[in-house]
Amino acid sequence: MLHFLLLLLAIQIPTESPSSRTIEYEELWRTDPYSDEYLMGNVMAATTDDEGNSYLLDAQLQEVFKFDADGNYVDTVARKGEGPGELDQTWSIAYWSPGAIILPRVFPPQVIRIALDGTPLEELHVYRDPADDAKASVSTITPVGDFAVVMGSMFQFGSDGSKMVMWLGVIDRNGSVVHEFGDMERELPSDPLKQVVDEQAEFWEWNRWAASDAGHVFRAPDREKWLIERYDLDGNLTGTFSRDIKARERTEAEFEDMKGGRTFVFNGQKADISYKLLDTEAPLRGLVILNGQLWVIHNQAEGELPDGVWRRASVLSFDGELIEDVDLKVPHDPELDTVQLLDDGRVMVVENGVAAQRSQFAAFTDDSDNPDDEDLSDAEPAEVVIYAPRP
């Protein structure tokens, strides 16, 4: 009976889309890198409230800047510190309606909450097991009404070695875990100067996920296939969507990019990094919820997308109907700028954001062999630009 029900829930999506188009984005507003009111470093994330105000998280300065819907600076609503509502080691931001900006803090583990004017609210502490006093570190939060889907991690240390546990679950507004979808344990190297990048071992079926206000949680559990599963907040499988698209072979240039993209310094010493890379590139890059639809972001090879196109996506209904394929044409320089699709459908481009990120993490990387990073001190200041789809 269960097998029969699962067959009814399985949907085969056609390879060819019924419609395709290019979405062009136009500039709404931008920050002023020479403003007397604020100074920005590495803006890594942003969110928007019900009134259209934007909140930009500067991960380098550990500050949150508020701008109104027209791009006018309102205030700095959170700053670095150890007190209530203050930030340290925060890397993501979300709006939890009504009236709260939430920022997960890595250590000590907690979820910082502030009102829209910056007033500190009571922080949340997340425990995977009520009987265990070990707090879980949360890295990503997606609010879903009175609940939120969270991805987190915990470190476990023992005489036989150390490991990191990644997990995905659902919390209520008090931070209590009401359901856990799954977890993955990964052994940590005993010598931090001996790092191994093992793609097969690091892949987790819950790494690529998205949650909707309707209470759906989608995931792409298979690295080699175009496959999406839909769950409810209780963890019940409610549908599967598949498409006859498989992983493609990696190019030599992609292999070199993978190997050249990671450096790590521990106590002033550069780590020795070895690689166990797969021969293929996954067909799916990620999942996003926009405008009451599921956007499946494709994973194209370099040069496959038309000029000016940042990403290609398939747009699905929550029931698995393929509506269209879209190309997102966003003004940006892929060598200099960082680009992020925001939760309200707009796009944030941080001009010169690559240099800002390298500058922030210079203490943890050794870029002395990278000629692109030799003149970071002369780089142009970062500038945030918000784009919206052209009517």
Buried (B, 14 or more C-beta within 10 A) or exposed (E): EEEEEEEEBEBEBEEEBEEEEEBBBEEBBBBBBEEEEBBBBBBBBBBBBEEEBBBBBBBBBBBBBBBEEEBEBBBBBBBBEEEEBBBEBBBBBBBBEEBBBBBBBBEEBBBBBBEBEBEBBEBBBBBBEEEEEEBBBBEBBBBBEEBBBBBBBBEEEEEEEEBBBBBBBBBEBEBEBEBBBBBBEEEEEEEEBEBEBEBEEEBBBBBBBBBBEEBBBBBBBBBEBBBBBBBBBEEEEBBBBBBEBEBBEBEEEBEEEBEEEEBBBEEEEBBEBEEEBBEBBBBBBBBBBBEEBBBBBBBBEEEEBEEBBBBBBBBBEBEBEBBBBBBBBBBBEEEBBBBBBBBBBBBBBBBBBBBBBBBBBEEEBBBEEEEEBEEBEEBEBBBBBBBBBEE
